[in-house]
Amino acid sequence: MNPFNQFISRRKHLLLVAWVLLTTLIFVRCQANFSPPAPIVDFQFEVAPQFADFYQAYGGVIIFGEPLTESLFDPDSGQLIQYFTRMRLELDGDPEDDQFLPARITIYALGEWAHAGLTNMTLLPSPEGGLERYFPETGFTVRDAFLDFYQQNNGELLFGPPISEILEEGGKRVQYFGNARLEWQPGLPLAYRVQPGLLGRAHFDTTPLAILPPAGLIERAQPRPAAGVDAVLVDVSVRSPVVYRGETQQLFARVETVDRRPVEGARIVVRVTYGDVTEEVAGGLADSQGIWRQAIDLSAVPPGERVQLQVLVYNSEDRLLGQKAVACRTWW
């Protein structure tokens, strides 16, 4: 090859290398600044209308997770609440009043709840020279990727101030905030490596709750005894759409008259159907709020089966008043 052709070939090679480096830098820069879009998900439960705008405006399923329940009334605080896999939202005041809804929404302090229960944690050394922000009100610092995620997702409003330094917990790098726990997930794509932990599910699964209907439907009505009712409305839900080996399904029912008054003393029977098998389980009585809940053992159901749970409601004279079914699936 003559010197001129060698010069041209070398120049083409250098241009190709420069182009590869430039496109790589652009891709990395875009990945660093990329905020993942909220995925489109079909939920078992709807986000309550009182929380829907707040939920969508502040990150949706990525920040709050999917709804674990419908809207519920907390008799201790008098608030409308709703559980999500990552957080629990609460509404101050009358849920039927749609004025100033976002300003009346608060986030339950699940981070404080979870941090108080820690028994085994390791404080990780803090790197030098990275981005950091010190919070004098709690005396802790948020750093690097956690700080980026915190600042890009309205951390002060949603997560609250940090209440720990970065810890190693169960082999995972985490940091606790008043309302949440942020977790580092190194195996995920760059844009998803910092995520709020599943504290909403943990609290819902471990805290005894008085499960009540949405506050707007309670109407503070006196319950009707089942003996004087001819027909009922039945709402049924399960805690988990998928039940894994070793887990127990929780089944919930709300029994009301057609004018939405709670029915007390209605007798519940659950009909469990999967494949060619149908079994009946005695469920007890609805309470003074028309609420019934019970653990349903599905350990005998083979994995991969679709299970129908049909709730049958009877009065004291064994007359069928109403029924409703819900389905779930067993898995490994």
ZADO-1210 file (C-alpha; in nm, 4 decimals, padded with zeros to 6 digits):
<atoms>
<atom x="00.0000" y="00.0000" z="00.0000" code="MET" pos="1"/>
<atom x="00.1447" y="00.3370" z="-00.0982" code="ASN" pos="2"/>
<atom x="00.1893" y="00.6132" z="00.1653" code="PRO" pos="3"/>
<atom x="-00.1182" y="00.8064" z="00.0480" code="PHE" pos="4"/>
<atom x="-00.3482" y="00.5041" z="00.0792" code="ASN" pos="5"/>
<atom x="-00.1967" y="00.4239" z="00.4191" code="GLN" pos="6"/>
<atom x="-00.2741" y="00.7801" z="00.5314" code="PHE" pos="7"/>
<atom x="-00.6344" y="00.7544" z="00.4073" code="ILE" pos="8"/>
<atom x="-00.6848" y="00.4140" z="00.5749" code="SER" pos="9"/>
<atom x="-00.5405" y="00.5381" z="00.9051" code="ARG" pos="10"/>
<atom x="-00.7595" y="00.8493" z="00.8905" code="ARG" pos="11"/>
<atom x="-01.0753" y="00.6371" z="00.8316" code="LYS" pos="12"/>
<atom x="-00.9813" y="00.4164" z="01.1255" code="HIS" pos="13"/>
<atom x="-00.9365" y="00.7165" z="01.3578" code="LEU" pos="14"/>
<atom x="-01.2690" y="00.8658" z="01.2446" code="LEU" pos="15"/>
<atom x="-01.4452" y="00.5330" z="01.3108" code="LEU" pos="16"/>
<atom x="-01.2943" y="00.5102" z="01.6612" code="VAL" pos="17"/>
<atom x="-01.3959" y="00.8701" z="01.7356" code="ALA" pos="18"/>
<atom x="-01.7512" y="00.8061" z="01.6147" code="TRP" pos="19"/>
<atom x="-01.7838" y="00.4935" z="01.8355" code="VAL" pos="20"/>
<atom x="-01.6540" y="00.6827" z="02.1401" code="LEU" pos="21"/>
<atom x="-01.8884" y="00.9753" z="02.0775" code="LEU" pos="22"/>
<atom x="-02.2004" y="00.7592" z="02.0368" code="THR" pos="23"/>
<atom x="-02.1067" y="00.5592" z="02.3485" code="THR" pos="24"/>
<atom x="-02.0710" y="00.8783" z="02.5532" code="LEU" pos="25"/>
<atom x="-02.4078" y="01.0062" z="02.4258" code="ILE" pos="26"/>
<atom x="-02.5760" y="00.6761" z="02.5107" code="PHE" pos="27"/>
<atom x="-02.4281" y="00.6678" z="02.8631" code="VAL" pos="28"/>
<atom x="-02.5261" y="01.0313" z="02.9197" code="ARG" pos="29"/>
<atom x="-02.8838" y="00.9605" z="02.8054" code="CYS" pos="30"/>
<atom x="-02.9015" y="00.6539" z="03.0268" code="GLN" pos="31"/>
<atom x="-02.7840" y="00.8569" z="03.3256" code="ALA" pos="32"/>
<atom x="-03.0526" y="01.1183" z="03.2718" code="ASN" pos="33"/>
<atom x="-03.3240" y="00.8793" z="03.1629" code="PHE" pos="34"/>
<atom x="-03.6274" y="00.8691" z="03.3873" code="SER" pos="35"/>
<atom x="-03.8126" y="00.5420" z="03.3235" code="PRO" pos="36"/>
<atom x="-04.1705" y="00.5819" z="03.2058" code="PRO" pos="37"/>
<atom x="-04.4463" y="00.4476" z="03.4271" code="ALA" pos="38"/>
<atom x="-04.5417" y="00.1062" z="03.2869" code="PRO" pos="39"/>
<atom x="-04.9001" y="00.0384" z="03.1882" code="ILE" pos="40"/>
<atom x="-05.0321" y="-00.2139" z="03.4387" code="VAL" pos="41"/>
<atom x="-05.3716" y="-00.3726" z="03.4928" code="ASP" pos="42"/>
<atom x="-05.4289" y="-00.3666" z="03.8679" code="PHE" pos="43"/>
<atom x="-05.6496" y="-00.5976" z="04.0681" code="GLN" pos="44"/>
<atom x="-05.7633" y="-00.2907" z="04.2649" code="PHE" pos="45"/>
<atom x="-05.8193" y="00.0578" z="04.1288" code="GLU" pos="46"/>
<atom x="-05.6387" y="00.3587" z="04.2690" code="VAL" pos="47"/>
<atom x="-05.9071" y="00.5364" z="04.4742" code="ALA" pos="48"/>
<atom x="-06.0336" y="00.8541" z="04.3018" code="PRO" pos="49"/>
<atom x="-05.9287" y="01.0635" z="04.6025" code="GLN" pos="50"/>
<atom x="-05.5674" y="00.9511" z="04.5505" code="PHE" pos="51"/>
<atom x="-05.5584" y="00.9077" z="04.1708" code="ALA" pos="52"/>
<atom x="-05.4266" y="01.2528" z="04.0719" code="ASP" pos="53"/>
<atom x="-05.1605" y="01.2488" z="04.3450" code="PHE" pos="54"/>
<atom x="-05.0578" y="00.8955" z="04.2469" code="TYR" pos="55"/>
<atom x="-05.0138" y="00.9825" z="03.8803" code="GLN" pos="56"/>
<atom x="-04.8492" y="01.3208" z="03.9408" code="ALA" pos="57"/>
<atom x="-04.5778" y="01.1831" z="04.1674" code="TYR" pos="58"/>
<atom x="-04.4546" y="00.8736" z="03.9921" code="GLY" pos="59"/>
<atom x="-04.7347" y="00.6190" z="03.9818" code="GLY" pos="60"/>
<atom x="-04.6411" y="00.2529" z="04.0071" code="VAL" pos="61"/>
<atom x="-04.2650" y="00.3224" z="04.0083" code="ILE" pos="62"/>
<atom x="-04.2841" y="00.5245" z="04.3317" code="ILE" pos="63"/>
<atom x="-04.5942" y="00.3921" z="04.5085" code="PHE" pos="64"/>
<atom x="-04.6263" y="00.0445" z="04.3592" code="GLY" pos="65"/>
<atom x="-04.9538" y="-00.1217" z="04.2656" code="GLU" pos="66"/>
<atom x="-05.2644" y="-00.0948" z="04.4852" code="PRO" pos="67"/>
<atom x="-05.2894" y="-00.3736" z="04.7429" code="LEU" pos="68"/>
<atom x="-05.6399" y="-00.2809" z="04.8575" code="THR" pos="69"/>
<atom x="-05.9345" y="-00.0684" z="04.7655" code="GLU" pos="70"/>
<atom x="-05.9789" y="00.2486" z="04.9700" code="SER" pos="71"/>
<atom x="-06.0373" y="00.1671" z="05.3369" code="LEU" pos="72"/>
<atom x="-06.1604" y="00.3548" z="05.6416" code="PHE" pos="73"/>
<atom x="-05.9264" y="00.3553" z="05.9412" code="ASP" pos="74"/>
<atom x="-06.1473" y="00.3766" z="06.2499" code="PRO" pos="75"/>
<atom x="-05.8512" y="00.4749" z="06.4716" code="ASP" pos="76"/>
<atom x="-05.7553" y="00.7861" z="06.2765" code="SER" pos="77"/>
<atom x="-06.0893" y="00.8487" z="06.1013" code="GLY" pos="78"/>
<atom x="-05.9024" y="00.8705" z="05.7683" code="GLN" pos="79"/>
<atom x="-05.9530" y="00.7213" z="05.4264" code="LEU" pos="80"/>
<atom x="-05.6437" y="00.5119" z="05.3465" code="ILE" pos="81"/>
<atom x="-05.5144" y="00.2950" z="05.0655" code="GLN" pos="82"/>
<atom x="-05.2248" y="00.0494" z="05.0658" code="TYR" pos="83"/>
<atom x="-04.9788" y="00.0191" z="04.7778" code="PHE" pos="84"/>
<atom x="-04.6891" y="-00.2246" z="04.7574" code="THR" pos="85"/>
<atom x="-04.4368" y="00.0517" z="04.8377" code="ARG" pos="86"/>
<atom x="-04.6372" y="00.3096" z="05.0363" code="MET" pos="87"/>
<atom x="-04.9618" y="00.3837" z="05.2207" code="ARG" pos="88"/>
<atom x="-05.1568" y="00.7006" z="05.1374" code="LEU" pos="89"/>
<atom x="-05.3948" y="00.8727" z="05.3784" code="GLU" pos="90"/>
<atom x="-05.6518" y="01.1486" z="05.3301" code="LEU" pos="91"/>
<atom x="-05.7382" y="01.4033" z="05.5975" code="ASP" pos="92"/>
<atom x="-06.0966" y="01.5204" z="05.6224" code="GLY" pos="93"/>
<atom x="-06.4171" y="01.4185" z="05.4511" code="ASP" pos="94"/>
<atom x="-06.3468" y="01.1905" z="05.1492" code="PRO" pos="95"/>
<atom x="-06.6640" y="01.3175" z="04.9820" code="GLU" pos="96"/>
<atom x="-06.5214" y="01.6729" z="04.9800" code="ASP" pos="97"/>
<atom x="-06.3080" y="01.7040" z="04.6654" code="ASP" pos="98"/>
<atom x="-06.1627" y="02.0449" z="04.7584" code="GLN" pos="99"/>
<atom x="-05.7836" y="02.0712" z="04.8009" code="PHE" pos="100"/>
<atom x="-05.7349" y="01.6946" z="04.7742" code="LEU" pos="101"/>
<atom x="-05.3540" y="01.6921" z="04.7069" code="PRO" pos="102"/>
<atom x="-05.2857" y="01.9162" z="05.0065" code="ALA" pos="103"/>
<atom x="-05.4849" y="01.6808" z="05.2300" code="ARG" pos="104"/>
<atom x="-05.2948" y="01.3670" z="05.1290" code="ILE" pos="105"/>
<atom x="-05.0226" y="01.2419" z="05.3601" code="THR" pos="106"/>
<atom x="-04.7880" y="00.9432" z="05.3408" code="ILE" pos="107"/>
<atom x="-04.7703" y="00.7010" z="05.6298" code="TYR" pos="108"/>
<atom x="-04.4255" y="00.6795" z="05.7950" code="ALA" pos="109"/>
<atom x="-04.3446" y="00.3269" z="05.6801" code="LEU" pos="110"/>
<atom x="-03.9719" y="00.4019" z="05.6820" code="GLY" pos="111"/>
<atom x="-03.9812" y="00.4810" z="06.0535" code="GLU" pos="112"/>
<atom x="-04.1913" y="00.1700" z="06.1160" code="TRP" pos="113"/>
<atom x="-03.9494" y="-00.0591" z="05.9293" code="ALA" pos="114"/>
<atom x="-03.6319" y="00.1033" z="06.0662" code="HIS" pos="115"/>
<atom x="-03.7567" y="00.0639" z="06.4236" code="ALA" pos="116"/>
<atom x="-03.7812" y="-00.3106" z="06.3689" code="GLY" pos="117"/>
<atom x="-03.4253" y="-00.3607" z="06.2401" code="LEU" pos="118"/>
<atom x="-03.2213" y="-00.6166" z="06.4293" code="THR" pos="119"/>
<atom x="-02.9359" y="-00.6986" z="06.1893" code="ASN" pos="120"/>
<atom x="-02.7731" y="-00.4238" z="05.9839" code="MET" pos="121"/>
<atom x="-02.4230" y="-00.3118" z="05.8866" code="THR" pos="122"/>
<atom x="-02.3176" y="00.0503" z="05.8359" code="LEU" pos="123"/>
<atom x="-02.1384" y="00.0806" z="05.5016" code="LEU" pos="124"/>
<atom x="-01.8372" y="00.3117" z="05.4592" code="PRO" pos="125"/>
<atom x="-01.9127" y="00.6428" z="05.2863" code="SER" pos="126"/>
<atom x="-01.7195" y="00.7123" z="04.9643" code="PRO" pos="127"/>
<atom x="-01.5296" y="01.0387" z="04.9396" code="GLU" pos="128"/>
<atom x="-01.5666" y="01.2957" z="04.6669" code="GLY" pos="129"/>
<atom x="-01.9164" y="01.2041" z="04.5471" code="GLY" pos="130"/>
<atom x="-02.2355" y="01.4052" z="04.5477" code="LEU" pos="131"/>
<atom x="-02.3927" y="01.4370" z="04.8897" code="GLU" pos="132"/>
<atom x="-02.6500" y="01.6350" z="05.0874" code="ARG" pos="133"/>
<atom x="-02.6526" y="01.6604" z="05.4633" code="TYR" pos="134"/>
<atom x="-02.9870" y="01.6865" z="05.6474" code="PHE" pos="135"/>
<atom x="-02.9305" y="01.8743" z="05.9753" code="PRO" pos="136"/>
<atom x="-03.2791" y="01.7941" z="06.1049" code="GLU" pos="137"/>
<atom x="-03.1902" y="01.4241" z="06.1325" code="THR" pos="138"/>
<atom x="-02.8095" y="01.4292" z="06.1138" code="GLY" pos="139"/>
<atom x="-02.7813" y="01.1943" z="05.8137" code="PHE" pos="140"/>
<atom x="-02.6492" y="01.2327" z="05.4588" code="THR" pos="141"/>
<atom x="-02.7853" y="01.1159" z="05.1234" code="VAL" pos="142"/>
<atom x="-02.5242" y="01.0394" z="04.8583" code="ARG" pos="143"/>
<atom x="-02.4629" y="00.9631" z="04.4930" code="ASP" pos="144"/>
<atom x="-02.7283" y="00.7505" z="04.3164" code="ALA" pos="145"/>
<atom x="-02.9629" y="00.7654" z="04.6165" code="PHE" pos="146"/>
<atom x="-02.9352" y="01.1441" z="04.6141" code="LEU" pos="147"/>
<atom x="-03.0040" y="01.1606" z="04.2383" code="ASP" pos="148"/>
<atom x="-03.3169" y="00.9479" z="04.2784" code="PHE" pos="149"/>
<atom x="-03.4271" y="01.1456" z="04.5859" code="TYR" pos="150"/>
<atom x="-03.3938" y="01.4831" z="04.4138" code="GLN" pos="151"/>
<atom x="-03.5484" y="01.3715" z="04.0842" code="GLN" pos="152"/>
<atom x="-03.8566" y="01.2224" z="04.2546" code="ASN" pos="153"/>
<atom x="-03.9700" y="01.4877" z="04.5041" code="ASN" pos="154"/>
<atom x="-03.7910" y="01.3112" z="04.7854" code="GLY" pos="155"/>
<atom x="-03.8639" y="01.5659" z="05.0562" code="GLU" pos="156"/>
<atom x="-04.2378" y="01.5438" z="04.9916" code="LEU" pos="157"/>
<atom x="-04.2670" y="01.1704" z="04.9246" code="LEU" pos="158"/>
<atom x="-03.9876" y="00.9988" z="05.1168" code="PHE" pos="159"/>
<atom x="-03.9185" y="01.2470" z="05.3957" code="GLY" pos="160"/>
<atom x="-03.5723" y="01.3111" z="05.5451" code="PRO" pos="161"/>
<atom x="-03.3142" y="01.0328" z="05.5839" code="PRO" pos="162"/>
<atom x="-03.3238" y="00.8500" z="05.9178" code="ILE" pos="163"/>
<atom x="-03.0170" y="00.6322" z="05.8583" code="SER" pos="164"/>
<atom x="-02.6925" y="00.6283" z="05.6668" code="GLU" pos="165"/>
<atom x="-02.6471" y="00.3745" z="05.3862" code="ILE" pos="166"/>
<atom x="-02.6734" y="00.0253" z="05.5343" code="LEU" pos="167"/>
<atom x="-02.6226" y="-00.3319" z="05.4250" code="GLU" pos="168"/>
<atom x="-02.9359" y="-00.5286" z="05.5061" code="GLU" pos="169"/>
<atom x="-02.9797" y="-00.8859" z="05.3907" code="GLY" pos="170"/>
<atom x="-02.6973" y="-00.8440" z="05.1389" code="GLY" pos="171"/>
<atom x="-02.8621" y="-00.5359" z="04.9911" code="LYS" pos="172"/>
<atom x="-02.7510" y="-00.1707" z="05.0029" code="ARG" pos="173"/>
<atom x="-03.0372" y="00.0373" z="05.1478" code="VAL" pos="174"/>
<atom x="-03.1109" y="00.3723" z="05.3113" code="GLN" pos="175"/>
<atom x="-03.4098" y="00.4538" z="05.5318" code="TYR" pos="176"/>
<atom x="-03.6196" y="00.7688" z="05.5100" code="PHE" pos="177"/>
<atom x="-03.9199" y="00.8723" z="05.7159" code="GLY" pos="178"/>
<atom x="-04.1732" y="00.7304" z="05.4693" code="ASN" pos="179"/>
<atom x="-03.9736" y="00.4816" z="05.2639" code="ALA" pos="180"/>
<atom x="-03.6652" y="00.2664" z="05.2181" code="ARG" pos="181"/>
<atom x="-03.4559" y="00.3191" z="04.9051" code="LEU" pos="182"/>
<atom x="-03.2764" y="00.0132" z="04.7726" code="GLU" pos="183"/>
<atom x="-02.9847" y="-00.0318" z="04.5314" code="TRP" pos="184"/>
<atom x="-03.0557" y="-00.3026" z="04.2719" code="GLN" pos="185"/>
<atom x="-02.7292" y="-00.3483" z="04.0760" code="PRO" pos="186"/>
<atom x="-02.8685" y="-00.6200" z="03.8504" code="GLY" pos="187"/>
<atom x="-03.1300" y="-00.3917" z="03.6918" code="LEU" pos="188"/>
<atom x="-03.0844" y="-00.1416" z="03.4056" code="PRO" pos="189"/>
<atom x="-02.9218" y="00.1831" z="03.5122" code="LEU" pos="190"/>
<atom x="-03.2452" y="00.3834" z="03.5238" code="ALA" pos="191"/>
<atom x="-03.4072" y="00.1318" z="03.7610" code="TYR" pos="192"/>
<atom x="-03.1229" y="00.0578" z="04.0021" code="ARG" pos="193"/>
<atom x="-03.2602" y="00.2748" z="04.2830" code="VAL" pos="194"/>
<atom x="-03.6145" y="00.1802" z="04.3893" code="GLN" pos="195"/>
<atom x="-03.8379" y="00.2272" z="04.6923" code="PRO" pos="196"/>
<atom x="-03.8659" y="-00.0976" z="04.8873" code="GLY" pos="197"/>
<atom x="-04.1881" y="-00.2956" z="04.9320" code="LEU" pos="198"/>
<atom x="-04.2694" y="-00.1554" z="05.2757" code="LEU" pos="199"/>
<atom x="-04.6397" y="-00.1116" z="05.1971" code="GLY" pos="200"/>
<atom x="-04.6750" y="-00.4850" z="05.1399" code="ARG" pos="201"/>
<atom x="-04.4661" y="-00.5659" z="05.4498" code="ALA" pos="202"/>
<atom x="-04.6814" y="-00.3439" z="05.6727" code="HIS" pos="203"/>
<atom x="-05.0078" y="-00.4716" z="05.5262" code="PHE" pos="204"/>
<atom x="-04.8990" y="-00.8342" z="05.5655" code="ASP" pos="205"/>
<atom x="-04.7835" y="-00.8015" z="05.9265" code="THR" pos="206"/>
<atom x="-05.0138" y="-00.5438" z="06.0863" code="THR" pos="207"/>
<atom x="-05.3601" y="-00.6470" z="06.2089" code="PRO" pos="208"/>
<atom x="-05.6135" y="-00.4120" z="06.0511" code="LEU" pos="209"/>
<atom x="-05.9803" y="-00.3444" z="06.0961" code="ALA" pos="210"/>
<atom x="-06.0708" y="-00.3726" z="05.7280" code="ILE" pos="211"/>
<atom x="-06.3638" y="-00.1421" z="05.6668" code="LEU" pos="212"/>
<atom x="-06.5403" y="-00.0220" z="05.3516" code="PRO" pos="213"/>
<atom x="-06.4553" y="00.3089" z="05.1846" code="PRO" pos="214"/>
<atom x="-06.5429" y="00.5967" z="05.4146" code="ALA" pos="215"/>
<atom x="-06.7881" y="00.7459" z="05.1662" code="GLY" pos="216"/>
<atom x="-07.0019" y="00.4319" z="05.1839" code="LEU" pos="217"/>
<atom x="-07.0137" y="00.3901" z="05.5603" code="ILE" pos="218"/>
<atom x="-07.2721" y="00.6659" z="05.6070" code="GLU" pos="219"/>
<atom x="-07.2534" y="00.5912" z="05.9819" code="ARG" pos="220"/>
<atom x="-07.5638" y="00.3723" z="05.9370" code="ALA" pos="221"/>
<atom x="-07.6803" y="00.1273" z="06.1975" code="GLN" pos="222"/>
<atom x="-07.6223" y="-00.2327" z="06.0887" code="PRO" pos="223"/>
<atom x="-07.9141" y="-00.4495" z="05.9820" code="ARG" pos="224"/>
<atom x="-07.9421" y="-00.8000" z="06.1315" code="PRO" pos="225"/>
<atom x="-07.9214" y="-01.0720" z="05.8676" code="ALA" pos="226"/>
<atom x="-08.2472" y="-01.2258" z="05.9891" code="ALA" pos="227"/>
<atom x="-08.4464" y="-00.9289" z="05.8577" code="GLY" pos="228"/>
<atom x="-08.2795" y="-00.8994" z="05.5160" code="VAL" pos="229"/>
<atom x="-08.4103" y="-01.0519" z="05.1908" code="ASP" pos="230"/>
<atom x="-08.1140" y="-00.9775" z="04.9615" code="ALA" pos="231"/>
<atom x="-07.7611" y="-00.8430" z="04.9981" code="VAL" pos="232"/>
<atom x="-07.4802" y="-00.6915" z="04.7966" code="LEU" pos="233"/>
<atom x="-07.1509" y="-00.8761" z="04.8374" code="VAL" pos="234"/>
<atom x="-06.8051" y="-00.7348" z="04.7634" code="ASP" pos="235"/>
<atom x="-06.5204" y="-00.9876" z="04.7679" code="VAL" pos="236"/>
<atom x="-06.1431" y="-00.9487" z="04.7359" code="SER" pos="237"/>
<atom x="-05.8242" y="-01.1448" z="04.8024" code="VAL" pos="238"/>
<atom x="-05.4981" y="-01.0204" z="04.9425" code="ARG" pos="239"/>
<atom x="-05.2810" y="-01.1790" z="04.6708" code="SER" pos="240"/>
<atom x="-05.3743" y="-01.2528" z="04.3087" code="PRO" pos="241"/>
<atom x="-05.0949" y="-01.5134" z="04.3096" code="VAL" pos="242"/>
<atom x="-05.0355" y="-01.7422" z="04.6085" code="VAL" pos="243"/>
<atom x="-04.6885" y="-01.8956" z="04.6329" code="TYR" pos="244"/>
<atom x="-04.5906" y="-02.2168" z="04.8089" code="ARG" pos="245"/>
<atom x="-04.6082" y="-02.1768" z="05.1855" code="GLY" pos="246"/>
<atom x="-04.8351" y="-01.8699" z="05.1720" code="GLU" pos="247"/>
<atom x="-05.1946" y="-01.8522" z="05.2943" code="THR" pos="248"/>
<atom x="-05.4569" y="-01.6622" z="05.1018" code="GLN" pos="249"/>
<atom x="-05.6591" y="-01.3969" z="05.2828" code="GLN" pos="250"/>
<atom x="-06.0182" y="-01.3593" z="05.1655" code="LEU" pos="251"/>
<atom x="-06.2260" y="-01.0497" z="05.2449" code="PHE" pos="252"/>
<atom x="-06.5988" y="-00.9860" z="05.2054" code="ALA" pos="253"/>
<atom x="-06.8298" y="-00.6935" z="05.2767" code="ARG" pos="254"/>
<atom x="-07.2035" y="-00.7635" z="05.3077" code="VAL" pos="255"/>
<atom x="-07.4519" y="-00.4773" z="05.2684" code="GLU" pos="256"/>
<atom x="-07.8184" y="-00.4229" z="05.2024" code="THR" pos="257"/>
<atom x="-07.9194" y="-00.2850" z="04.8635" code="VAL" pos="258"/>
<atom x="-07.9274" y="00.0641" z="05.0202" code="ASP" pos="259"/>
<atom x="-07.5686" y="00.0161" z="05.1450" code="ARG" pos="260"/>
<atom x="-07.6261" y="-00.0578" z="05.5117" code="ARG" pos="261"/>
<atom x="-07.3954" y="-00.3149" z="05.6739" code="PRO" pos="262"/>
<atom x="-07.5485" y="-00.6556" z="05.7429" code="VAL" pos="263"/>
<atom x="-07.4512" y="-00.8044" z="06.0771" code="GLU" pos="264"/>
<atom x="-07.4531" y="-01.1783" z="06.1479" code="GLY" pos="265"/>
<atom x="-07.4708" y="-01.2999" z="05.7892" code="ALA" pos="266"/>
<atom x="-07.3320" y="-01.6538" z="05.7681" code="ARG" pos="267"/>
<atom x="-07.0474" y="-01.7006" z="05.5203" code="ILE" pos="268"/>
<atom x="-06.9608" y="-02.0166" z="05.3303" code="VAL" pos="269"/>
<atom x="-06.6672" y="-02.0297" z="05.0861" code="VAL" pos="270"/>
<atom x="-06.6781" y="-02.2628" z="04.7873" code="ARG" pos="271"/>
<atom x="-06.3254" y="-02.3378" z="04.6615" code="VAL" pos="272"/>
<atom x="-06.3026" y="-02.4686" z="04.3041" code="THR" pos="273"/>
<atom x="-05.9945" y="-02.5716" z="04.1017" code="TYR" pos="274"/>
<atom x="-05.9739" y="-02.8235" z="03.8199" code="GLY" pos="275"/>
<atom x="-06.2392" y="-03.0889" z="03.8897" code="ASP" pos="276"/>
<atom x="-06.2337" y="-03.0278" z="04.2663" code="VAL" pos="277"/>
<atom x="-06.4938" y="-02.8271" z="04.4612" code="THR" pos="278"/>
<atom x="-06.4808" y="-02.7934" z="04.8392" code="GLU" pos="279"/>
<atom x="-06.6807" y="-02.5859" z="05.0876" code="GLU" pos="280"/>
<atom x="-06.5274" y="-02.4087" z="05.3852" code="VAL" pos="281"/>
<atom x="-06.7274" y="-02.2681" z="05.6763" code="ALA" pos="282"/>
<atom x="-06.6473" y="-01.9013" z="05.7140" code="GLY" pos="283"/>
<atom x="-06.8271" y="-01.7732" z="06.0234" code="GLY" pos="284"/>
<atom x="-07.0315" y="-01.4536" z="06.0549" code="LEU" pos="285"/>
<atom x="-07.0006" y="-01.0976" z="05.9259" code="ALA" pos="286"/>
<atom x="-06.9309" y="-00.8430" z="06.2024" code="ASP" pos="287"/>
<atom x="-07.1277" y="-00.5290" z="06.2941" code="SER" pos="288"/>
<atom x="-06.9787" y="-00.3447" z="05.9940" code="GLN" pos="289"/>
<atom x="-07.0760" y="-00.6240" z="05.7569" code="GLY" pos="290"/>
<atom x="-06.7082" y="-00.7209" z="05.7258" code="ILE" pos="291"/>
<atom x="-06.5739" y="-01.0758" z="05.7144" code="TRP" pos="292"/>
<atom x="-06.2185" y="-01.1969" z="05.6602" code="ARG" pos="293"/>
<atom x="-06.0550" y="-01.5371" z="05.6839" code="GLN" pos="294"/>
<atom x="-05.7364" y="-01.7197" z="05.5902" code="ALA" pos="295"/>
<atom x="-05.7969" y="-01.9819" z="05.3218" code="ILE" pos="296"/>
<atom x="-05.5522" y="-02.2736" z="05.3099" code="ASP" pos="297"/>
<atom x="-05.4631" y="-02.3517" z="04.9469" code="LEU" pos="298"/>
<atom x="-05.1636" y="-02.5739" z="05.0226" code="SER" pos="299"/>
<atom x="-05.3380" y="-02.8771" z="04.8670" code="ALA" pos="300"/>
<atom x="-05.3918" y="-02.6976" z="04.5352" code="VAL" pos="301"/>
<atom x="-05.1297" y="-02.7891" z="04.2706" code="PRO" pos="302"/>
<atom x="-04.9171" y="-02.5005" z="04.1436" code="PRO" pos="303"/>
<atom x="-05.0347" y="-02.3327" z="03.8265" code="GLY" pos="304"/>
<atom x="-05.4039" y="-02.3797" z="03.9029" code="GLU" pos="305"/>
<atom x="-05.6673" y="-02.1099" z="03.8723" code="ARG" pos="306"/>
<atom x="-05.8679" y="-02.1125" z="04.1945" code="VAL" pos="307"/>
<atom x="-06.2191" y="-01.9690" z="04.2187" code="GLN" pos="308"/>
<atom x="-06.3287" y="-01.8552" z="04.5648" code="LEU" pos="309"/>
<atom x="-06.7042" y="-01.8126" z="04.5756" code="GLN" pos="310"/>
<atom x="-06.8493" y="-01.6434" z="04.8835" code="VAL" pos="311"/>
<atom x="-07.2070" y="-01.7509" z="04.9631" code="LEU" pos="312"/>
<atom x="-07.4024" y="-01.5411" z="05.2146" code="VAL" pos="313"/>
<atom x="-07.6898" y="-01.6930" z="05.4156" code="TYR" pos="314"/>
<atom x="-07.9223" y="-01.5640" z="05.6848" code="ASN" pos="315"/>
<atom x="-07.9907" y="-01.7456" z="06.0140" code="SER" pos="316"/>
<atom x="-08.2580" y="-01.9544" z="05.8412" code="GLU" pos="317"/>
<atom x="-08.0074" y="-02.0860" z="05.5842" code="ASP" pos="318"/>
<atom x="-08.1635" y="-01.8891" z="05.3000" code="ARG" pos="319"/>
<atom x="-07.9166" y="-01.7726" z="05.0372" code="LEU" pos="320"/>
<atom x="-07.9074" y="-01.3900" z="05.0332" code="LEU" pos="321"/>
<atom x="-07.6305" y="-01.3264" z="04.7812" code="GLY" pos="322"/>
<atom x="-07.2991" y="-01.4458" z="04.6440" code="GLN" pos="323"/>
<atom x="-06.9852" y="-01.3208" z="04.4733" code="LYS" pos="324"/>
<atom x="-06.6718" y="-01.4917" z="04.3390" code="ALA" pos="325"/>
<atom x="-06.3089" y="-01.3907" z="04.2986" code="VAL" pos="326"/>
<atom x="-06.0165" y="-01.5827" z="04.1474" code="ALA" pos="327"/>
<atom x="-05.6491" y="-01.6258" z="04.2221" code="CYS" pos="328"/>
<atom x="-05.3710" y="-01.8546" z="04.1025" code="ARG" pos="329"/>
<atom x="-05.1287" y="-02.0826" z="04.2833" code="THR" pos="330"/>
<atom x="-04.7610" y="-02.0865" z="04.1914" code="TRP" pos="331"/>
<atom x="-04.4317" y="-02.2383" z="04.2909" code="TRP" pos="332"/>
</atoms>
